[in-house]
Amino acid sequence: MKTLIIGMGALGGLIAARLRAAGLPVWLATRDAEQADRLRASGLRVTGMGGAVTVQATAVAPWDAYGADDKFELVLLATKAHDAIEAAPRLSLLLGPNATLLPIQNGGVPQMLAERLGNCVLGGLSNLGATMEAPGIYEQRNAGHLLIGELAGGESERTERVHRWLERAVEVRATRNLRGAVWSKLLVNCSVTTIGAIAGGTMRGYMASPEGSELFNRTYDEALSVALATGAQPEPMLVEPIPPGWHADGIASEGRDAWIAKVLTAYGDVTPSMLQDFRRGRRTEIEFINGYVVNMAREVGLDAPINAAIVETVHAITSGRFAPNPRLLVQVLRARTHNDQHHGKTASMS
Ligand SMILES: NC(=O)c1ccc[n+]([C@@H]2O[C@H](COP(=O)([O-])OP(=O)(O)OC[C@H]3O[C@@H](n4cnc5c(N)ncnc54)[C@H](OP(=O)(O)O)[C@@H]3O)[C@@H](O)[C@H]2O)c1
């Protein structure tokens, strides 16, 4: 399966190195010629979980150097979410007949690409964790996997084919409920991760304050209400996505504290990657995380005021108006109340 990987950052570089090391025919696409030159000089080196590999970076070029003569059977898109959407118009040029485009970004990216490019898109997300220490030098941070599946649900021959192909190099799982898995990850990203980034720390840190805990509960419940209203059935991940005895009207259930304790065990000490984005002055993926929840709420006739307030706060941080700190959580809660008063039906009344 002639394969192109677009984006040689943390995940793309890790996957490319492991595919190369397994002897698979893989081409690499960087953002520009300078990045391609650097990679050719450095090669690809992976350390960490899953074992160390070092391979040469041949067949590497800037992504716009690949054209209609370079048709691929599989294009794995490993850019950030906004770059994936920007790249979309040119991607169909690179796909041969019956080829597959596999995006692995968080949030609503696979669905958004499928709306633009149609059936060539196979849904994907990454539970693999990776960092790029320098161009060509990657660390695999966990024993995670890529999850793939049809956006429309169910099994397919191509899911099976891509699964068998990629698992020669990295851990891959297939699901019949990719949409549910996307939402489960989104629920964690838009609460655990984004709130941590705004507060400037981890979930364990912000959950120690009443406003941190209130904001987590409200954000999670609102996003879950939207997920269920879209018809998605969130998939169990490390923690059950639907808290025990959960009600959209926010009546606290008996098992909630025990459920939060499990969320904390699974994700409480993870430093949010969005916090790194803030510190490095990089664009965040907020539009595809909490912003996606807000858009999906609108599509199903709901409002998501708390997620909207989170999006506004993240924009205020990236524009330099605020620095991440726990006091911002109170502001988000206040802004939510204001948004509530100006809108109609909210996703969650909790
Ligand atoms: N890293 C993880 O552990 C992890 C885990 C789960 C999910 N994810 C998700 O996976 C996606 C990728 O994450 P990442 O950490 O690998 O990001 P990253 O390190 O920023 O890598 C993205 C790479 O894509 C390059 N790029 C952007 N536009 C391009 C284009 N048109 N053609 C070729 N290359 C292009 C970027 O170049 P520039 O540097 O020049 O922008 C960068 O090298 C994100 O959506 C992220 O949320 C990551």
The ligand as an SDF file (V2000), in Angstrom:
LIG
                    3D

 48 52  0  0  0  0  0  0  0  0999 V2000
    1.4980   14.3380   19.7560 N   0  0  0  0  0  0  0  0  0  0  0  0
    0.6260   13.5790   20.3740 C   0  0  0  0  0  0  0  0  0  0  0  0
    0.9580   12.8570   21.3390 O   0  0  0  0  0  0  0  0  0  0  0  0
   -0.8100   13.5270   19.9260 C   0  0  0  0  0  0  0  0  0  0  0  0
   -1.6790   12.6070   20.5370 C   0  0  0  0  0  0  0  0  0  0  0  0
   -2.9930   12.5510   20.1120 C   0  0  0  0  0  0  0  0  0  0  0  0
   -3.4430   13.3810   19.1050 C   0  0  0  0  0  0  0  0  0  0  0  0
   -2.5780   14.2760   18.5460 N   0  0  0  0  0  0  0  0  0  0  0  0
   -3.1040   15.1050   17.4700 C   0  0  0  0  0  0  0  0  0  0  0  0
   -2.4070   14.7720   16.2730 O   0  0  0  0  0  0  0  0  0  0  0  0
   -2.2210   15.9330   15.4560 C   0  0  0  0  0  0  0  0  0  0  0  0
   -0.7220   16.1100   15.1900 C   0  0  0  0  0  0  0  0  0  0  0  0
   -0.0990   16.3410   16.4560 O   0  0  0  0  0  0  0  0  0  0  0  0
    1.4710   16.5140   16.6100 P   0  0  0  0  0  0  0  0  0  0  0  0
    1.7270   16.5990   18.0760 O   0  0  0  0  0  0  0  0  0  0  0  0
    2.1900   15.5250   15.7860 O   0  0  0  0  0  0  0  0  0  0  0  0
    1.6460   17.9710   15.9690 O   0  0  0  0  0  0  0  0  0  0  0  0
    3.0070   18.6910   15.5050 P   0  0  0  0  0  0  0  0  0  0  0  0
    4.1460   18.1500   16.2870 O   0  0  0  0  0  0  0  0  0  0  0  0
    2.7450   20.1440   15.5090 O   0  0  0  0  0  0  0  0  0  0  0  0
    3.1870   18.1750   14.0130 O   0  0  0  0  0  0  0  0  0  0  0  0
    2.4570   18.6570   12.9120 C   0  0  0  0  0  0  0  0  0  0  0  0
    3.4360   18.8140   11.7810 C   0  0  0  0  0  0  0  0  0  0  0  0
    2.7240   19.0260   10.5620 O   0  0  0  0  0  0  0  0  0  0  0  0
    3.4560   20.0160    9.8280 C   0  0  0  0  0  0  0  0  0  0  0  0
    2.5750   20.5790    8.8050 N   0  0  0  0  0  0  0  0  0  0  0  0
    1.6160   21.5220    8.9190 C   0  0  0  0  0  0  0  0  0  0  0  0
    1.0120   21.7430    7.7340 N   0  0  0  0  0  0  0  0  0  0  0  0
    1.5920   20.9200    6.8510 C   0  0  0  0  0  0  0  0  0  0  0  0
    1.3950   20.6700    5.4680 C   0  0  0  0  0  0  0  0  0  0  0  0
    0.4760   21.3070    4.7490 N   0  0  0  0  0  0  0  0  0  0  0  0
    2.1740   19.7300    4.8800 N   0  0  0  0  0  0  0  0  0  0  0  0
    3.1280   19.0670    5.5740 C   0  0  0  0  0  0  0  0  0  0  0  0
    3.3580   19.2670    6.8820 N   0  0  0  0  0  0  0  0  0  0  0  0
    2.6010   20.1760    7.5150 C   0  0  0  0  0  0  0  0  0  0  0  0
    3.8950   20.9880   10.9060 C   0  0  0  0  0  0  0  0  0  0  0  0
    4.8810   21.8720   10.4410 O   0  0  0  0  0  0  0  0  0  0  0  0
    5.1210   23.2680   11.2610 P   0  0  0  0  0  0  0  0  0  0  0  0
    5.8880   22.8610   12.4920 O   0  0  0  0  0  0  0  0  0  0  0  0
    5.8800   24.0980   10.3090 O   0  0  0  0  0  0  0  0  0  0  0  0
    3.7710   23.7980   11.6170 O   0  0  0  0  0  0  0  0  0  0  0  0
    4.4020   19.9940   11.9560 C   0  0  0  0  0  0  0  0  0  0  0  0
    5.6960   19.5530   11.6580 O   0  0  0  0  0  0  0  0  0  0  0  0
   -2.8440   17.0790   16.2450 C   0  0  0  0  0  0  0  0  0  0  0  0
   -4.1580   17.2700   15.8180 O   0  0  0  0  0  0  0  0  0  0  0  0
   -2.8530   16.5920   17.6780 C   0  0  0  0  0  0  0  0  0  0  0  0
   -3.8850   17.1550   18.4720 O   0  0  0  0  0  0  0  0  0  0  0  0
   -1.2700   14.3720   18.9300 C   0  0  0  0  0  0  0  0  0  0  0  0
  1  2  1  0
  2  3  2  0
  2  4  1  0
  4  5  1  0
  4 48  2  0
  5  6  2  0
  6  7  1  0
  7  8  2  0
  8  9  1  0
  8 48  1  0
  9 10  1  0
  9 46  1  0
 10 11  1  0
 11 12  1  0
 11 44  1  0
 12 13  1  0
 13 14  1  0
 14 15  2  0
 14 16  1  0
 14 17  1  0
 17 18  1  0
 18 19  2  0
 18 20  1  0
 18 21  1  0
 21 22  1  0
 22 23  1  0
 23 24  1  0
 23 42  1  0
 24 25  1  0
 25 26  1  0
 25 36  1  0
 26 27  1  0
 26 35  1  0
 27 28  2  0
 28 29  1  0
 29 30  1  0
 29 35  2  0
 30 31  1  0
 30 32  2  0
 32 33  1  0
 33 34  2  0
 34 35  1  0
 36 37  1  0
 36 42  1  0
 37 38  1  0
 38 39  2  0
 38 40  1  0
 38 41  1  0
 42 43  1  0
 44 45  1  0
 44 46  1  0
 46 47  1  0
M  CHG  2   8   1  16  -1
M  END
$$$$
